[in-house]
Amino acid sequence: MKKILYVGLLASLISSEAYAEGFYAKKIDVTGLQRVEKETVLSYLNLPNGRSISQDDLDSSFQSLYNTGLFSDISFDTSTANVLKINVKENPIIGKRAFDGNDKIDDKVLEKEVQLEPRSVFDKAKVQQDVQRILDVYRKTGRYSVTVEPKIIEREENRVDLIYEIDEGTSAKIDKINFLGNTHYSNSDLQDEIMSKESRWYRLFSSSENYDVEKMEYDKEMLRRFYTSRGYADFSVQSAVAELSEDYKSFVLTFSLDEGPRYEVDKITFHSNIKGVDTKSLYKDIEIDSGDWFNSELVEKSVTSITESLGKKGFAFVDVEPEYIRDAENGKIDINFVINESERVFINRINITGNDRTLDEVIRREFRLEEGDALNVSKLRDSRRNIENLNFFSKVDIQTDYAGQNKTDVNVNVEEKSTGYFNVGVGYSTTNGALIRAGVTENNFRGKGQEVGFNIGVSERTKDYDISFTEPYFLGRRLSAGIDLFMQDQDYSDEASYDTRVTGGRTRFGWKYTDNLYHMARYTYSTNKIRNVKDYASEYVKAEQGSATTSAIGQTLIYDKRDSAINTKNGYYISFGHDISGLGGDTKYNRFDGKLYKFYTFFDYYTLKMFATGGYIVGYGGEKVLMSDRYYLGGQTLRGFEFAGIGARDKLTRDALGGNWMMYSGAEIIFPIGLDELGVRGRTFWDVGALGKPDHFDSQKINYSSKLRSSVGFGFDWMSPMGKIDIDFGFPISKEKYDETEVFRLNFGTNL
């Protein structure tokens, strides 16, 4: 039967009569020692030499011995003349230390938090401290009803086993998030911007619904960024309160906001306190213009650009500080960039902590500063943004610590989060029918920032498999490199009486000229097999039956000025691509593609999206362009028409034959419909497109017209717990009689 040891403390009472006469210790005896040496005990005694010992002396010695943590019982005996007897009972040695009941948090995590280790001296005070540390770990995960009870089991030779019995309880979820004072943006708009989320059944595998005080502090910063990038320069979070329910199972978060007025930029000026600075040449570095809504992010980017320009001109130690002159009554704000000479401080060391999995170099390469460089606050701020954009960390904290002699240390503390994802999806599409998808993605493979992915998809009409790998810093440079392997089966029996199978691989490289300008290059080798050609298929389809290989190089130049790639409100996106096939293989063509998107949000909630895309492909060396390489419009492109619903079509079989050029453009307005909490938005659209005639075709045997087709319609998109669902109703307003139309279109996917 296990015996429980309860630690106590005994102190002897020394008679006042003995001390009335004085006590002189010629000899000190220590009893009860097992592991501790007598000399160790004597070294902690605070006893005078050559004079009598007082009660205060014994009290002081007793406290000194007790503070060592080596003993559970201590008593002094002065009943024998000139002999001080010290009786002690040693604290036991911890044999085994274990955690019991911790299903949600691994032993390794808790072992890093507690102080007492196996073979260390048992200390009751440290046990209680470790209990609190364990509680703190659980509370960071949202478990506030957790209890921890230390159990001490006696063993032989004055040893004990220390068991922390843990009742994890239930996770305290965020039941409700309230915003007070927000008149320009709805609660759902603001909830989209913060990390904390209200508890919902579909967030089963997410930690966003768990309350965390550090996460709430970060939410305040995210709200500030959201408002100040949209004109509200005076915005502030007045208070952020988390109320825990009486049963410790849920929280209610309340953010009290002061939005302030919305400002439009009026005048932009410079003032330099450094001689020799040509401020006129710095206007080209300004990212924001007069007449724009105030945007703190663009102001920060301007500060960075100005600092870099001055650095190239020999002004290494500058401090660019934006000064704001507000006219709240008229909603105007002037920005004056003040240039001062900063203190000559250099970076001594960059210290990184908290990255247990991620390698140091992955973080260091995102810094715009190196050890030995002049300290630049703007570049330090950009470095933090770059590290946050890796999406490997839930928290990034950068502090400077003066190291003397005009040097400072930069201390970076990060908190890692999960970077691996497993997804399984089922759904339905009007184009491909019922479908199922599954995949595994790791965005920080081996802690090196590498991306690895494997995906498989099967539907009634398609099968596709792909494996990808990306190295973001190839050869130690800001050059990404990747490889893809893919296979896709596609059933075109409805559109053109055949099936295709495409297998191949791709290598790719990409680099950034600036934060907004990207360049990507690629080489693709693939085999396209046209098979299962029906007896009644077009003669043009039958002529291409069999396999053809493609060996192509290509590049795409992208300029991206969107405010967000996920939920775009403002900005624009431009891309231009070019591919050449014919470096071996069977196909020879030149292909050019371009895209332009423009986003503008008005009345805070309504987003106008305008777009124009185009492409042209032409064969060379006497080769024609194969059906698999041509353009097709309809379905997702040119709503209101079926996939491949417009363009050249065989008169007899009605098989779609594609085109050698295409144009697709339109406009769309996205707006709230009162279902923001459910993630449902409405939209209206106007689409227009045209498809060019394929080469080498007998115009007597095909129907073709290059006239513009157009459609109008409305739809909904729902960011549901099961993935994104798109519903569109399109109504053609200009078409040809042989075009295939489609009023209703549904795309439905589920991620679990």
MORAQUI-V654909 format. One record per backbone hydrogen bond with DSSP energy under -1.0 kcal/mol. NH is the residue of the N-H (numbers start at 1). CO is the residue of the C=O. E is the energy in kcal/mol with one decimal. If there is no record, write none. Layout:
BEGIN
nh | co | e
NH | CO | E
NH | CO | E
END
This chain:
BEGIN
nh | co | e
5 | 152 | -1.0
19 | 15 | -1.1
20 | 16 | -1.5
21 | 17 | -1.2
26 | 82 | -1.8
27 | 82 | -1.6
29 | 84 | -2.3
31 | 86 | -2.7
41 | 37 | -1.3
42 | 38 | -2.5
43 | 39 | -1.8
44 | 41 | -1.3
45 | 42 | -1.2
53 | 23 | -3.8
58 | 54 | -1.7
59 | 55 | -2.6
60 | 56 | -2.4
61 | 57 | -2.1
62 | 58 | -2.8
63 | 59 | -2.3
64 | 60 | -2.0
65 | 61 | -2.4
66 | 62 | -2.3
67 | 63 | -2.1
69 | 66 | -1.6
72 | 89 | -3.0
73 | 89 | -1.3
74 | 10 | -1.2
75 | 87 | -2.3
77 | 85 | -2.6
83 | 80 | -1.9
84 | 27 | -2.9
85 | 77 | -2.7
86 | 29 | -3.2
87 | 75 | -2.7
88 | 31 | -2.3
89 | 73 | -2.3
91 | 70 | -3.5
93 | 158 | -1.9
94 | 120 | -2.8
95 | 160 | -3.4
98 | 162 | -2.3
100 | 164 | -2.6
103 | 101 | -1.2
110 | 106 | -1.5
111 | 107 | -2.8
112 | 108 | -1.1
113 | 110 | -1.1
114 | 110 | -1.8
119 | 94 | -3.7
120 | 117 | -1.8
122 | 92 | -2.8
127 | 123 | -2.0
128 | 124 | -1.9
129 | 125 | -1.8
130 | 126 | -2.5
131 | 127 | -2.2
132 | 128 | -1.8
133 | 129 | -1.9
134 | 130 | -2.4
135 | 131 | -2.2
136 | 132 | -2.3
137 | 133 | -2.0
138 | 134 | -2.0
139 | 135 | -2.3
140 | 136 | -1.6
142 | 139 | -1.3
143 | 138 | -2.3
147 | 167 | -2.1
149 | 165 | -2.7
151 | 163 | -3.5
153 | 161 | -2.5
154 | 3 | -2.1
155 | 159 | -3.3
160 | 93 | -2.4
161 | 153 | -2.5
162 | 96 | -2.9
163 | 151 | -3.0
164 | 98 | -2.5
165 | 149 | -2.7
166 | 100 | -3.3
167 | 147 | -2.7
172 | 142 | -5.1
173 | 171 | -1.1
173 | 249 | -1.6
174 | 209 | -2.3
175 | 251 | -2.5
176 | 251 | -1.2
178 | 253 | -3.5
180 | 255 | -2.9
190 | 186 | -1.9
191 | 187 | -2.4
192 | 188 | -1.6
193 | 190 | -1.0
197 | 208 | -2.3
199 | 174 | -3.3
203 | 200 | -1.8
206 | 203 | -1.5
210 | 207 | -1.6
211 | 172 | -1.2
216 | 212 | -2.2
217 | 213 | -1.7
218 | 214 | -2.0
219 | 215 | -2.1
220 | 216 | -1.5
221 | 217 | -1.4
222 | 218 | -2.3
223 | 219 | -2.4
224 | 220 | -2.0
225 | 221 | -2.5
226 | 222 | -2.3
227 | 223 | -2.4
228 | 224 | -2.7
229 | 225 | -1.4
230 | 227 | -1.9
231 | 294 | -1.3
232 | 227 | -2.0
233 | 231 | -1.5
235 | 232 | -1.4
236 | 258 | -1.6
238 | 256 | -2.0
239 | 256 | -1.2
241 | 254 | -2.5
243 | 252 | -2.5
245 | 250 | -2.7
248 | 245 | -1.7
251 | 173 | -2.4
252 | 243 | -1.8
253 | 176 | -2.6
254 | 241 | -2.6
255 | 178 | -2.7
256 | 239 | -2.7
257 | 180 | -3.4
258 | 236 | -2.5
263 | 231 | -3.0
264 | 331 | -2.6
265 | 292 | -3.2
266 | 333 | -2.8
269 | 335 | -2.6
271 | 337 | -2.3
273 | 339 | -3.1
277 | 274 | -1.2
279 | 277 | -1.1
282 | 279 | -1.3
283 | 280 | -1.0
285 | 282 | -1.8
286 | 283 | -1.4
291 | 265 | -2.9
292 | 289 | -1.9
294 | 263 | -2.4
296 | 228 | -2.1
299 | 295 | -1.9
300 | 296 | -2.3
301 | 297 | -2.2
302 | 298 | -2.1
303 | 299 | -2.3
304 | 300 | -2.1
305 | 301 | -2.5
306 | 302 | -2.8
307 | 303 | -2.5
308 | 304 | -2.4
309 | 305 | -2.3
310 | 306 | -2.5
311 | 307 | -2.1
312 | 308 | -2.0
314 | 311 | -1.5
315 | 310 | -2.7
316 | 314 | -1.2
319 | 340 | -3.0
321 | 338 | -2.7
323 | 336 | -2.8
325 | 334 | -2.3
327 | 332 | -3.1
331 | 327 | -1.0
332 | 327 | -2.0
333 | 264 | -2.0
334 | 325 | -2.7
335 | 267 | -2.7
336 | 323 | -3.1
337 | 269 | -2.7
338 | 321 | -2.7
339 | 271 | -2.8
340 | 319 | -2.3
342 | 317 | -1.3
345 | 343 | -1.5
346 | 406 | -2.7
347 | 373 | -2.8
348 | 408 | -3.4
351 | 410 | -2.7
353 | 412 | -2.7
356 | 354 | -1.4
359 | 447 | -2.7
364 | 360 | -2.9
365 | 361 | -2.2
366 | 363 | -1.4
367 | 364 | -1.8
372 | 347 | -2.2
373 | 370 | -2.3
375 | 345 | -3.1
380 | 376 | -2.1
381 | 377 | -2.2
382 | 378 | -2.1
383 | 379 | -2.1
384 | 380 | -1.8
385 | 381 | -1.9
386 | 382 | -2.4
387 | 383 | -2.1
388 | 384 | -2.4
389 | 385 | -2.3
391 | 388 | -1.6
394 | 415 | -2.9
395 | 415 | -1.1
397 | 413 | -2.8
399 | 411 | -2.5
401 | 409 | -2.8
403 | 407 | -2.8
408 | 346 | -2.2
409 | 401 | -3.2
410 | 349 | -3.0
411 | 399 | -3.3
412 | 351 | -3.7
413 | 397 | -3.0
414 | 353 | -2.2
415 | 395 | -2.0
417 | 392 | -2.1
421 | 441 | -3.4
423 | 439 | -2.6
425 | 437 | -4.3
427 | 435 | -2.3
428 | 748 | -1.2
429 | 433 | -1.3
430 | 746 | -2.2
433 | 429 | -2.6
435 | 427 | -2.4
436 | 458 | -2.5
437 | 425 | -3.3
438 | 456 | -2.4
439 | 423 | -2.4
440 | 454 | -2.6
441 | 421 | -2.8
442 | 452 | -2.9
443 | 419 | -2.3
445 | 450 | -2.9
447 | 444 | -2.0
448 | 445 | -2.0
451 | 470 | -2.4
452 | 442 | -2.5
453 | 468 | -2.3
454 | 440 | -2.4
455 | 466 | -2.5
456 | 438 | -2.7
457 | 464 | -2.8
458 | 436 | -2.8
459 | 462 | -3.2
460 | 434 | -1.4
463 | 489 | -2.0
464 | 457 | -2.8
465 | 487 | -2.6
466 | 455 | -2.3
467 | 485 | -2.4
468 | 453 | -2.5
469 | 483 | -2.1
470 | 451 | -2.5
471 | 481 | -3.9
474 | 479 | -3.9
476 | 473 | -1.4
477 | 474 | -1.7
479 | 477 | -2.8
480 | 510 | -3.2
481 | 471 | -2.6
482 | 508 | -2.4
483 | 469 | -2.3
484 | 506 | -2.7
485 | 467 | -2.5
486 | 504 | -2.5
487 | 465 | -2.1
488 | 502 | -2.7
489 | 463 | -3.4
490 | 500 | -2.4
491 | 461 | -2.4
492 | 498 | -2.0
496 | 492 | -3.9
499 | 531 | -2.7
500 | 490 | -2.5
501 | 529 | -1.7
502 | 488 | -2.9
503 | 527 | -2.1
504 | 486 | -2.2
505 | 525 | -2.6
506 | 484 | -2.5
507 | 523 | -2.4
508 | 482 | -2.4
509 | 521 | -3.0
510 | 480 | -2.1
511 | 519 | -2.4
513 | 517 | -2.4
514 | 517 | -1.2
518 | 558 | -3.0
519 | 511 | -2.2
520 | 556 | -2.6
521 | 509 | -3.1
522 | 554 | -2.6
523 | 507 | -2.7
524 | 552 | -3.0
525 | 505 | -2.5
526 | 550 | -2.2
527 | 503 | -3.1
528 | 548 | -3.1
529 | 501 | -2.6
530 | 546 | -2.9
531 | 499 | -2.6
534 | 497 | -2.1
537 | 534 | -1.7
542 | 538 | -2.3
543 | 539 | -1.7
544 | 541 | -1.1
545 | 542 | -1.3
546 | 530 | -2.1
548 | 528 | -1.9
550 | 526 | -3.1
552 | 524 | -2.7
553 | 580 | -2.3
554 | 522 | -2.5
555 | 578 | -2.1
556 | 520 | -2.7
557 | 576 | -2.7
558 | 518 | -2.4
559 | 574 | -3.0
560 | 516 | -2.5
561 | 572 | -2.9
563 | 570 | -2.3
571 | 599 | -1.4
573 | 597 | -2.4
574 | 559 | -2.4
575 | 595 | -2.2
576 | 557 | -2.1
577 | 593 | -3.4
578 | 555 | -2.5
579 | 591 | -2.4
580 | 553 | -3.0
581 | 589 | -2.6
582 | 551 | -2.3
583 | 551 | -1.4
584 | 582 | -2.0
586 | 549 | -2.6
587 | 549 | -1.4
589 | 581 | -1.3
590 | 618 | -2.5
591 | 579 | -2.8
592 | 616 | -2.9
593 | 577 | -2.4
594 | 614 | -2.6
595 | 575 | -2.3
596 | 612 | -1.8
597 | 573 | -2.7
598 | 610 | -2.7
599 | 571 | -3.3
600 | 608 | -2.0
602 | 606 | -2.8
605 | 603 | -1.1
606 | 602 | -1.9
607 | 670 | -2.4
608 | 600 | -3.5
609 | 668 | -3.4
610 | 598 | -2.7
611 | 666 | -2.2
612 | 596 | -2.2
613 | 664 | -2.9
614 | 594 | -2.2
615 | 662 | -2.1
616 | 592 | -2.5
617 | 660 | -2.9
618 | 590 | -2.4
620 | 588 | -1.1
623 | 620 | -1.1
629 | 626 | -1.3
631 | 659 | -2.7
634 | 637 | -1.3
635 | 641 | -2.9
637 | 634 | -1.1
641 | 638 | -1.2
642 | 740 | -2.0
645 | 642 | -2.2
646 | 633 | -1.1
649 | 703 | -2.0
650 | 655 | -2.2
651 | 701 | -2.3
654 | 650 | -2.0
656 | 495 | -2.8
657 | 648 | -2.4
659 | 631 | -1.5
662 | 615 | -2.3
663 | 690 | -2.3
664 | 613 | -2.5
665 | 688 | -3.1
666 | 611 | -2.0
667 | 686 | -2.0
668 | 609 | -2.5
669 | 684 | -2.3
670 | 607 | -2.7
671 | 682 | -2.4
679 | 676 | -1.4
680 | 675 | -2.0
681 | 717 | -2.4
682 | 671 | -2.6
683 | 715 | -1.9
684 | 669 | -1.7
685 | 713 | -2.3
686 | 667 | -2.4
687 | 711 | -2.5
688 | 665 | -2.7
689 | 709 | -2.9
690 | 663 | -2.4
692 | 661 | -3.8
701 | 698 | -2.1
703 | 649 | -3.1
709 | 689 | -3.2
710 | 734 | -1.6
711 | 687 | -2.5
712 | 731 | -1.8
713 | 685 | -1.8
714 | 729 | -1.6
715 | 683 | -2.4
716 | 727 | -2.5
717 | 681 | -2.1
718 | 725 | -2.5
719 | 679 | -2.2
720 | 718 | -1.9
720 | 723 | -1.5
723 | 720 | -1.9
725 | 718 | -2.3
726 | 747 | -2.3
727 | 716 | -2.5
728 | 745 | -2.6
729 | 714 | -2.9
730 | 743 | -2.8
731 | 712 | -3.1
733 | 710 | -2.5
734 | 710 | -1.5
739 | 736 | -1.7
740 | 645 | -2.2
742 | 640 | -2.2
745 | 728 | -2.3
747 | 726 | -2.5
748 | 428 | -1.9
752 | 424 | -1.7
END
